[in-house]
Amino acid sequence: MPRYEYKCSSCDLLHLFHHGMNDPPPLCPSCGDNTLIKSVSSFNTKPKKETANKVGEVTEDFIKSARRELGKQKEEMKENR
């Protein structure tokens, strides 16, 4: 089912709904009014990164960070003995 974002004109809150394309807009779950207006989904409007990191680079960065954190924890444990 498609995902739609609606903004309530009464309570000014943004809500996410999954429903069919021909289904009418639902009632606002916060205030119960029938004043939901379909908004542009932020999911579809986010700009793409020009230089995306490769999966291997992200993994290597995570491993390096985890090793640094583990080293810090080991040092703290030695100090607390």
C-alpha positions as CSV (number, residue, x, y, z in Angstrom):
1,M,0.0,0.0,0.0
2,P,1.2,3.5,-0.7
3,R,2.4,5.7,2.1
4,Y,0.9,9.2,2.4
5,E,1.7,12.1,4.7
6,Y,-1.1,14.4,5.8
7,K,-1.0,17.7,7.7
8,C,-4.0,18.6,9.9
9,S,-5.1,22.2,9.4
10,S,-6.7,22.2,12.8
11,C,-3.9,20.9,15.1
12,D,-1.0,21.5,12.6
13,L,0.4,18.0,13.2
14,L,1.9,15.8,10.5
15,H,0.6,12.2,10.3
16,L,1.7,9.2,8.2
17,F,-0.9,6.7,6.7
18,H,-0.8,3.7,4.5
19,H,-3.9,3.3,2.4
20,G,-5.1,2.7,-1.2
21,M,-4.8,5.4,-3.8
22,N,-8.6,5.9,-4.1
23,D,-9.3,5.8,-0.4
24,P,-10.5,9.1,1.1
25,P,-8.2,10.9,3.6
26,P,-8.6,9.6,7.1
27,L,-9.6,11.5,10.2
28,C,-6.9,13.2,12.2
29,P,-5.8,10.8,15.0
30,S,-4.9,13.7,17.3
31,C,-8.0,15.9,17.1
32,G,-10.5,13.8,15.2
33,D,-11.2,16.5,12.6
34,N,-11.6,15.8,9.0
35,T,-9.1,18.6,8.0
36,L,-6.2,16.5,6.8
37,I,-4.4,17.8,3.7
38,K,-2.1,15.6,1.7
39,S,1.5,17.1,2.0
40,V,4.6,16.4,0.0
41,S,6.4,13.5,1.5
42,S,9.8,14.2,2.9
43,F,10.8,10.7,1.8
44,N,10.4,11.7,-1.8
45,T,12.0,15.2,-1.5
46,K,15.3,14.4,0.1
47,P,18.2,15.3,-2.1
48,K,20.5,12.4,-3.1
49,K,24.1,12.6,-1.9
50,E,26.5,13.4,-4.7
51,T,29.3,11.3,-3.2
52,A,27.8,8.4,-1.4
53,N,30.1,6.2,0.8
54,K,30.6,2.7,-0.3
55,V,29.4,0.0,2.0
56,G,33.0,-1.2,2.6
57,E,34.1,2.3,3.7
58,V,31.2,2.6,6.1
59,T,32.0,-0.8,7.6
60,E,35.6,0.1,8.0
61,D,34.8,3.4,9.7
62,F,32.4,1.6,12.1
63,I,35.1,-1.1,12.9
64,K,37.7,1.6,13.6
65,S,35.3,3.5,15.8
66,A,34.3,0.3,17.7
67,R,38.0,-0.5,18.3
68,R,38.7,2.9,19.6
69,E,35.8,2.7,22.0
70,L,36.8,-0.8,23.1
71,G,40.4,0.5,23.8
72,K,39.0,3.3,25.9
73,Q,36.8,0.9,27.9
74,K,39.8,-1.4,28.5
75,E,41.9,1.5,29.8
76,E,39.1,2.5,32.2
77,M,38.8,-1.0,33.5
78,K,42.6,-1.1,34.2
79,E,42.4,2.1,36.1
80,N,39.4,0.9,38.2
81,R,41.2,-2.2,39.4
